[in-house]
Amino acid sequence: MPTSPRNDYNRPSPSAGGPDALPLCPDDVPSRLRKEILARSVAGAWDAARQEWVLSDVFSLDSPGRCLCGHRPISECCVLTNQLNGNEVVVGNVCVEQFIGLPSERLFAAFRRISADRGAALSASAIEFSRDQGWLNEWEVTFCLNTRQKRRLTDRQLAKRRQINEKVLARFLRGGGGNA
């Protein structure tokens, strides 16, 4: 049965030894993350297990959460889904980039940019990700792609961009570090 990060996001796995056993910034992040990913994978070797996982969602928390490796606090979260067994885990953005090698930082940079400036353009990768998540319909995707490199938008285009950015941010920004 697949595990879901939405049910036990801040609860450490049994192998982690309980919440008090997790240091604020563990020195053994790579080994702890590998152990946790391997435990939830079909493959028994790290290189093969890594290939089973895909980035299925990203979100930002307004109160701190905890990465699968035990690192806390984190606010930029990535949901990874195992393509072979359906398991899901929540991992911090840094672990996804450094240890698993999935390109999440570009997405977070784009979402941070539109969070700071609702009139800013989404990056091509953020537009594609938002479409794949069902956050944007095809018209909105086409609009974003056609206007993302324009320096001057009409008032109506700018209003539409802001509306689309608000829609994306409503899905991206999540409250609470508990059950994400």
C-alpha positions as CSV (number, residue, x, y, z in Angstrom):
1,M,0.0,0.0,0.0
2,P,1.5,3.4,-1.0
3,T,2.4,5.8,1.7
4,S,1.3,9.4,1.5
5,P,3.2,12.4,2.7
6,R,0.0,14.2,3.4
7,N,-0.8,11.8,6.3
8,D,2.5,11.7,8.1
9,Y,4.5,14.7,6.8
10,N,6.2,15.7,10.1
11,R,6.2,12.2,11.6
12,P,9.6,10.6,11.2
13,S,9.7,7.1,9.9
14,P,10.4,4.3,12.4
15,S,14.0,4.2,11.3
16,A,14.5,7.8,12.3
17,G,14.1,7.0,16.0
18,G,11.4,9.6,16.9
19,P,11.2,13.4,16.7
20,D,13.6,14.0,19.6
21,A,16.3,11.9,17.8
22,L,16.3,14.2,14.8
23,P,18.9,17.0,15.1
24,L,18.2,20.4,13.8
25,C,20.7,20.0,10.9
26,P,21.9,16.4,10.7
27,D,25.5,15.8,9.4
28,D,24.4,12.5,7.9
29,V,21.7,14.0,5.6
30,P,22.8,12.1,2.5
31,S,23.0,8.7,4.2
32,R,19.7,9.3,6.1
33,L,17.9,10.4,3.0
34,R,19.3,7.4,1.0
35,K,18.2,5.0,3.8
36,E,14.7,6.5,3.8
37,I,14.3,6.5,0.0
38,L,15.7,3.0,-0.3
39,A,13.2,1.8,2.4
40,R,10.4,3.1,0.2
41,S,11.8,1.8,-3.1
42,V,11.5,-1.4,-5.1
43,A,15.3,-1.5,-5.9
44,G,17.8,-2.3,-3.3
45,A,20.7,-0.1,-4.7
46,W,20.7,3.7,-4.5
47,D,21.4,4.4,-8.2
48,A,18.5,2.2,-9.3
49,A,16.2,3.4,-6.5
50,R,16.8,7.0,-7.5
51,Q,15.5,6.4,-10.9
52,E,12.2,5.2,-9.6
53,W,11.3,8.6,-8.2
54,V,9.7,11.6,-10.0
55,L,8.9,15.1,-8.9
56,S,5.1,15.1,-8.6
57,D,4.4,18.3,-6.7
58,V,6.0,21.3,-5.1
59,F,4.7,23.6,-2.5
60,S,5.7,26.2,0.0
61,L,4.7,26.2,3.7
62,D,4.2,29.3,5.7
63,S,5.3,27.5,8.9
64,P,8.3,25.2,9.0
65,G,8.1,21.5,8.2
66,R,10.6,18.7,8.2
67,C,12.4,16.9,5.3
68,L,12.5,13.1,5.0
69,C,16.2,13.3,5.9
70,G,15.3,14.9,9.2
71,H,16.4,18.4,8.4
72,R,14.3,21.2,9.7
73,P,13.0,23.8,9.2
74,I,12.1,23.6,5.6
75,S,9.5,25.7,3.7
76,E,10.1,24.7,0.1
77,C,8.8,21.1,-0.2
78,C,8.8,18.6,-3.0
79,V,6.6,15.6,-3.3
80,L,8.3,12.7,-4.9
81,T,6.3,9.7,-6.2
82,N,7.7,6.3,-6.8
83,Q,6.7,5.2,-10.3
84,L,6.9,1.5,-9.4
85,N,5.0,1.2,-6.1
86,G,3.2,4.5,-5.8
87,N,4.9,5.6,-2.5
88,E,5.0,9.4,-1.9
89,V,7.5,11.3,0.2
90,V,8.0,15.0,1.1
91,V,11.5,16.1,0.7
92,G,13.1,19.5,1.1
93,N,14.1,21.4,-2.0
94,V,17.8,21.2,-1.2
95,C,17.7,17.4,-0.8
96,V,15.9,17.0,-4.1
97,E,18.5,19.1,-5.9
98,Q,21.7,17.8,-4.2
99,F,21.1,14.2,-3.5
100,I,18.4,13.0,-5.9
101,G,19.2,15.3,-8.7
102,L,15.7,16.5,-9.7
103,P,15.5,20.1,-11.0
104,S,13.2,21.7,-8.4
105,E,15.1,25.0,-7.8
106,R,14.0,26.5,-11.2
107,L,10.4,26.0,-10.2
108,F,10.9,27.5,-6.7
109,A,12.7,30.5,-8.2
110,A,9.9,31.1,-10.6
111,F,7.2,30.8,-7.8
112,R,9.3,33.1,-5.5
113,R,9.5,35.6,-8.3
114,I,5.7,35.8,-8.9
115,S,5.1,35.7,-5.2
116,A,7.2,38.9,-4.8
117,D,5.8,40.5,-8.0
118,R,2.4,39.3,-9.2
119,G,3.1,40.9,-12.6
120,A,6.2,38.9,-13.2
121,A,6.3,36.2,-15.9
122,L,6.5,32.5,-15.0
123,S,9.4,30.6,-16.5
124,A,8.8,28.0,-19.2
125,S,9.5,25.2,-16.8
126,A,7.1,26.6,-14.2
127,I,4.4,27.0,-16.9
128,E,4.9,23.4,-18.0
129,F,4.8,22.1,-14.4
130,S,1.7,24.1,-13.7
131,R,0.0,22.7,-16.7
132,D,1.0,19.1,-15.8
133,Q,-0.4,19.6,-12.3
134,G,-3.7,20.8,-13.7
135,W,-3.2,24.3,-12.2
136,L,-3.5,26.0,-15.7
137,N,-5.7,25.2,-18.6
138,E,-4.4,25.2,-22.2
139,W,-5.5,28.8,-22.9
140,E,-3.6,30.0,-19.8
141,V,-0.5,28.0,-20.8
142,T,-0.6,29.5,-24.3
143,F,-1.1,33.0,-22.9
144,C,1.8,32.6,-20.4
145,L,4.1,31.2,-23.1
146,N,3.2,33.9,-25.6
147,T,3.7,36.8,-23.2
148,R,6.5,35.6,-20.9
149,Q,9.2,37.4,-22.8
150,K,7.3,40.6,-23.6
151,R,8.6,43.7,-21.9
152,R,5.4,45.7,-22.2
153,L,2.0,44.2,-21.7
154,T,-1.3,46.0,-22.3
155,D,-3.3,46.7,-19.2
156,R,-5.6,43.7,-20.0
157,Q,-2.6,41.4,-20.5
158,L,-1.0,42.4,-17.3
159,A,-4.3,42.0,-15.4
160,K,-4.7,38.5,-16.9
161,R,-1.1,37.6,-16.0
162,R,-1.7,38.7,-12.4
163,Q,-4.9,36.6,-12.3
164,I,-3.0,33.6,-13.6
165,N,-0.2,34.1,-11.1
166,E,-2.7,34.4,-8.3
167,K,-4.2,31.1,-9.4
168,V,-0.8,29.4,-9.5
169,L,0.2,30.8,-6.1
170,A,-3.0,29.7,-4.5
171,R,-2.0,26.1,-5.4
172,F,1.7,26.5,-4.5
173,L,1.4,28.3,-1.2
174,R,0.1,26.2,1.6
175,G,-0.4,27.0,5.2
176,G,0.9,25.0,8.2
177,G,3.8,22.7,8.6
178,G,1.7,19.9,9.9
179,N,-0.1,17.7,7.4
180,A,0.9,19.3,4.1
